[in-house]
Amino acid sequence: MPVFSIPLSGLSASSSALSSIANNLANLNTVGYKQTRTTFRDMFYQNVGSSGSGNPIQIGAGAAVGSVSTIFSGSNIETSGVPTDVAISGDGFFVVEKDGVSRYTRAGNFTTSPDGTLSTENGEYVMGYPALNGVIDPSQGLIPLQMGKGQISPPNATATVEMRTNLDATADVGYSFNSSMTVYDSLGSAHVVSFRFTKTAANTWSYDITLPASDSGAATDSSLASGVLRFDGAGTLTSPATNVTGITTPILANGADAITFDWNLYENSGSTLTQLAAASSTASKHQDGFGSGTLEDFTIGSDGIVQGSFSNGKTMAIGQLVLANFPNTQGLLRAGSNNFEATLASGLPAIGAPGTGGRGSVAGGALELSNVDIASEFAKMIVAQRGFQANARAVTTFDEITQETINLKR
């Protein structure tokens, strides 16, 4: 008698394959989705005897789903222009966390949560390495990456100043020319330092550098440095022969530390001061200090480093995205919402910076699309459908045989 369980097992396996194909097609436009593939295996066999040559005679019991594996092949990357979007090119998964549970995803359609944290659309925090004063520090472990506009770029006190100035060689003795330079203290506050040049003789000038009394809380302006400048007949500075170093302000009234800076009189092309028969003027000024700034924008590089642009004109690293690799990616458990979970079969994640340890690179302002090929899925759907129809026809045939057997008693 025919065994109905055989074609029924084929129907069940084909139905599972069709469900997998349908799920792939449903996720055709899901960001970072990885398609699945259903494979079959034969079931146990019944020995009914042996042939004259001793070979076993076996009848199969049908088919079953052998595996539903994930195909982690790469897919197209599409530029989105959204700074919080990130795509992975190569191996690896983003590390996300919610309620203390770590999950892993290829979908980089991130957003910024109300508290400024980079998050998934499901509210999971995107994890990465922190940065301290622009330096990535992996030793601190993983933290949620902060992208909030309230982040501060710390100030930097002025250490060197430089000005390209010409002093009028035709000026009379006693003539004075004033210039100024804005410098910054340890708190990021700006202070205007004045430079007064006075002609004392032919080719000789005195200088006096002062700080306003209001900046130090003193009764009068503070003299920070003074000296003599000497030029040769071609208007080139000859004395002092080196930069003026160790210029120090008093303790400042706002509580900042005293500013100590050097005045660069020389560079590779020669002196920054000249004495020529032209009007006294300062063509350019430069100093290396700056005040604090707030985060205005950011970009994500291929190494996962997030570079912040601040209102003080400075850029610095504010964190670094990480990627996780697994010994056996087929062992990962799909958790929905584009996420995977680690299992005993997958092994523990190896987490590190993009581009290291076999991990892929990332691209900011881009998204990885689904790797589902619609043409391939339709071809597999036809094959699965034919398999289902063939097994259904076998059930019909078995039913007819059974009916004929019952009719033998009539």
Beta strands, then each sheet from edge to edge (+ up, - down):
strand 1: 36-42
strand 2: 45-50
strand 3: 56-60
strand 4: 63-70
strand 5: 77-79
strand 6: 86-89
strand 7: 93-98
strand 8: 101-105
strand 9: 111-112
strand 10: 118-119
strand 11: 125-129
strand 12: 131-132
strand 13: 135-136
strand 14: 143-144
strand 15: 152-153
strand 16: 160-168
strand 17: 176-184
strand 18: 190-201
strand 19: 204-211
strand 20: 222-231
strand 21: 237-239
strand 22: 244-248
strand 23: 260-263
strand 24: 266-267
strand 25: 270-271
strand 26: 273-276
strand 27: 281-287
strand 28: 293-300
strand 29: 305-310
strand 30: 315-321
strand 31: 323-325
strand 32: 333-336
strand 33: 339-341
strand 34: 350-352
strand 35: 361-364
strand 36: 366-368
sheet 1: 1+ 4-
sheet 2: 2+ 3-
sheet 3: 5+ 36-
sheet 4: 6+ 35-
sheet 5: 14+ 11- 7+ 8- 33+ 32-
sheet 6: 14+ 11- 7+ 31- 34+
sheet 7: 9+ 10-
sheet 8: 14+ 11- 30+ 29- 28+ 15-
sheet 9: 12+ 13-
sheet 10: 22+ 23- 16- 26-
sheet 11: 22+ 23- 16- 27+
sheet 12: 17+ 18- 19+ 20- 21+
sheet 13: 24+ 25-
end
